[in-house]
Amino acid sequence: MATSKEETLDSAKIVKNVCPICFESFKTPRYLPCFHTFCHNCLSSYILSTCKSKENPVGFPCPLCRQFVPAPSFLGEPDKWTELIPINTIVQAMCEQNDQFCDECRRENEKEVATDWCKSCLESLCRTCVKSHKRNAASRNHELITVSNKGTIPIENESRVLCKDHSVAVNYMCVDHEEICCAECVCTKHRKCNQVDEIEKTAENLIQSRTLEKLGQDILQHNDVLTQAKTEGEATMKYIDETSDRILEESSDMRNKLVRHINALIEVHHNNLAQKVKEQKGRLATFVDTVSDRQLLMAQYSKTLSDTEKTSPPVLVQNYLKIKRQFKNITELGFYKPSVKLHSDASGQLSTILDKCQIDDVKVEVKSTPIWDIDLTRANMKLVCELPESGGSNVTAGCFLKNGDIVIADNNSRQCLYYSNGKLVRRIQLSRNPWDVICRKPPGLMISTNANNKGHIEQFDLQELKTISTQCITENKCTVYHLAISSEFMYAACSDFIMKFNHEGNTVKNISVDTRTYSVAVNKQEEIISSSSYTHKVTVMNQFGAKLHSYSHGKLRYPFSLDVSFSGHIFVIGLGSNNIHVLTPTAELLRIFDVVSPRFLRFKEDSYMCIVGSTKDATKVYEFVPT
């Protein structure tokens, strides 16, 4: 019959002298929450080997029962965890002592055969000393175990919480510092604090105020996000398998139509594909393992927080504070889910294989997006940096490049300013006045420029520092303003209409909009978002120009610029109202941020970091962060 988990845990509480990893006598034994004990070095090596392939590990499974053990410290640093895992003093005493003789008699240079062992004193006693031990008021309640049964001593789960400074029982909770403490700490370290409560009162308040329950609910919600992320990661792994199979099949079908000498090239192609698949599946497997650990951690937290009836108040408060701090650390930790795209043009290349000497490598597109969204109703705008020489009304737009560098358009000076690590490193001189600049594909820029009452779109090569092509898209005193780009189309705001054209530069459609529409954006659903400084309105349209949603507000004046975040939220610059309006994908208000004289806003891809230009101050880089 298979051993149940409860029986496994019960058997783990029985003390043994041999480490289950190295099968030698324990050396500095340390025990896990599941009561399994291991040598310090054995446990340290196991933790490091288990966590080495994971990003910011949050714990590890027990080597024996596989119960998940939350990390004793954050963030990461698995090499320091073993030092924080408690020493099994009973096992250590058993390994260090010679049980043959009484320890008390040995101190008097006498040798008497030991018959019992005191669990409290961790000493062996003879019959005479046992009687004395039981008569002594200080030790009469100590638990004595016969030497023959010493190997079956159970490890008890310690319910007392000791002060970390004075090693005595904690009785109080400092609300100011969110720290449990003893009476001496209250009189010294926390004597000037405003609120210090008794530990029992704190525990009762945590339960009655449902604070404990609220943290448990947050953990469950967080676990739901992890579950979804894990599902997506596993689905992406399946997608890689299916796509790689399809690529292999296509290339193999074409191979059968070609002459024998292409077999060697096909083999190289397959090996390259297999290598890419292995690399990406390994990366996704690491991601799934990392998510699994976080799920296990959330389950461990939930179990700890829900067991309030059997938990003493000190332990309950300690658990709450510890879990709260650790949960905050985890949620603030940057954690990104990978998205992988595999594609190959092998079949097309194979049709002209006789003219080729090799097949191009399989291309892999990898993107990482934050695994969970932030609550924008409670977020803060954190200033990251200011861009030098970027102030005033001359600066009309800007964008992030793939490597994190920034390019902004200086309209009056006919320049684009290039910034790296917050420093101006290059001035790109243009022949026309730039209005907007967007990143298309490295190392390319698409720049909207105007001159002689005509609007143009220029394709600029950042490596060669020259314009590759220029297309005049408007005439007859029609200016082109902000641009937007999607996987299939590009959009240009031209005041009374939005021009939609493909990446070859062919016009697909002119979409009529409210006059003075200077800004346009597009979301992942190919919905078009625009804003009019004449009607003070934001409009969401489908890809054909049909209106879906609209937004106006008394505190939104002259919406001069807008952008869409990776999560689909719409951010609108109120040039005349000195603010930024944050909207849902369906144009419903979430939050208004007050900003002095904002001119434009543009997000970094798959990030809540953005550039915010100003008509008066320097252009600044902000990041929306949780409170």
C-alpha positions, 0 to 999 in steps of 0.5 A: 500500500502506498504511504500517505502524505500524512504518514510520510510527514509523521515519519519525518518527525522521527529523529535519525542520525543519518542524513538521507542525502549523503547517508553519513552522520549529520553535520550541522543538521537543519530541518525543514517545515516538513520536519525532514532533516539534512546536513547543512552542506547537503541541503545547501548544494541541493537548494542551489542545484534546484534553483539555478535554472529559475528566475528569482526563485521563491522556494524549493521542494523538500528532497524527500517528500517534495513539499514546497518550502518557501524561501526563508529570505527575499529576494532570491539569494538561494545561496544564503537560504541554508543559514536561515533554516533552523538547526535541529538541536536534538539531532545535533546533540545526538550526533555530538554526544557519547550516550554510553555515560551520564553527562552530569557524572562525567562533569564530576569525573565519574563514569556511570552508564546512562539510562535516560536522555533529557529532551530539554537539557539534551543530556544523557543521565544515569539512574541516580541523576534521573531521580535527582532530575525529577526531584529538582523543581526546575527540571521536574517537568522535563521529558525523559526518554530511555536511551534505547528509545532515543532514536524515535524522538519526535520533533515538535513544531515550536509554537513560541515566537521569540524576540529576535533581539532578546530571545524571549517570548514576544508579547507586543506588536509595534504598529508603526514599524509592523514588528513583533517585540518583547517587553524590553523592546517596547521600553527601549527600541519602540518607546517613542512609537505611537502605537504598540498593541498586545500581541493577542489584541493584534491577532484578534484585530487581524481576524475580526477586521478581515485583514488576514482574509483580505491578504489571502484573497489577494494571494488567491487572485495572484495565483489565478494570474500565475495559473493563466500565465502557466497555461499560456506558457504551456500553450506556447510550448505546444505552439512551438512543437506544432509550428516546428512540425509544420516547418519540418513537414513543409521543408521535407515535402519540398526536399522530395521534389529536389535533387539529391545534393540538397539533402545536406542543406536540409539536414543543416536546416533541421539541425538549426530548427531543432536547436532553436526549438530546444533553446526556446522550449528550455526557456519556456520550461524554466518560465513554467517551473518558475510560475509553478514555484510561485503557485506553490508559494501562494498555496503555502501562504493561503494554507498558513493564513487560513489556519487561524484556529490552530495557530497561536496569536504570536505565530499568526501575527508573525506569519501575517507580517512575514507573508505580507512583506514577502508577498509585497516583494514578489508582486513588485518583482519584475516578472515577464512571460515570454512570447515566442514566434517561430517562422521559416521561409524554407519552402520558398527558399527550397524552390530556388535551392539550386542557386543557393549554397545554404538555407537561412537560419530559422528566425525566432521572435521572442517578446517578454511582457509583464505577467500581471497588470497594475491597478492604474486607479492606484498607480503613481507616476514615478519620474525616471529621468529628464532628457537634457535640451528637450524642453519647450514647444519645439519638441512635438513627439518621441519614441523608444527604440528596441534597445531602450534608447530614445529619439524625439522630434524637434520641430523648429530646428529640423532635428531629431535628438537621440538619447542613450541612458538619458544623455543626448548623444546625437543630433540628426539633421533633417531637410524638413520639419519633423512632427512625429517619429516612431520605431519601425524595425531596427535600425529604422525610424518612420518620421512625419515631416512637413515643408512647403505645405506638404506632408511627408513620411520619411524612412530613416536608417539609424545605422547609416544615418541617412534617409532611405525613402521619402513619400509625399502623402498630403498636398494642398496645405495639409499637414501630417502630424502623429503616426501609429503603426501596427503589424499590417498598417501605418496610420497618419493623423492629418487634422480632418482625416486619418490616412491608412496605408500598408507597409509598402506605402500604398494608401488603403483608406482615408478615414474621416474624423473630427477636425484638428485631429492631431493624434492617432494610435492603434491597439492589438485588435487593430482598433483606431483611437484618435483625439480632436482638439476641436471637439475635446473628444477621444474616439475609438473606431474599428479598422474600417473607421466605424465609431465604437466608443467615445470619451469626453470630460469637463477636465479634458481640454485640447487632447493633443496626443494619446497612446495605447499601453501594452495592456490596451489602456488609453492615455490621453494628453490634456494640453489645455487641462494640464493632465493625463486621462487614463481610459479603459480600452472601451474609453471609460475613465479610470484615472486623471493624473495632473501634469504641467503643460503636457505636449505628447506621450509615447510608451515603451513597448510592453512596458509602463515606461513612457516619454512625456513632452512638455510645452514648458519643461524638459521632456521626461521619462516616467514609469507607472508603478503600483502604490 
